[in-house]
């Protein structure tokens, strides 16, 4: 479904709404980059002094497990 939405937006590039579609796609990309950046900085900030979380008694939350899965996928490593 998402593919069809982006295909529709890309097809608008050949119409009079091309510039609007271009700005919309750029905005979507920047928002996704900002969200991922915030998540990665959050994880780095939380574990910068104590990677095991023992000193601060930090428990992993749902965001941490999602970031670990993304990191394993990106580096193509196993658990």
C-alpha angles and dihedrals in degrees: 000000000000089000090057092050092053091045089054091050091049091049089055086067089080094054135064089274093063096111092050091049090049092052091046093053091046090050092050091050093048091049091052092048090049093050093050091046092052092049093050094046089048091055093044092049092049095051102030095109103024114031093181094050092228099123097047095035088233113175119202116249133198092276092056094053091049090052091048091052090048091049092049090049093047095049092036093231131146126237 
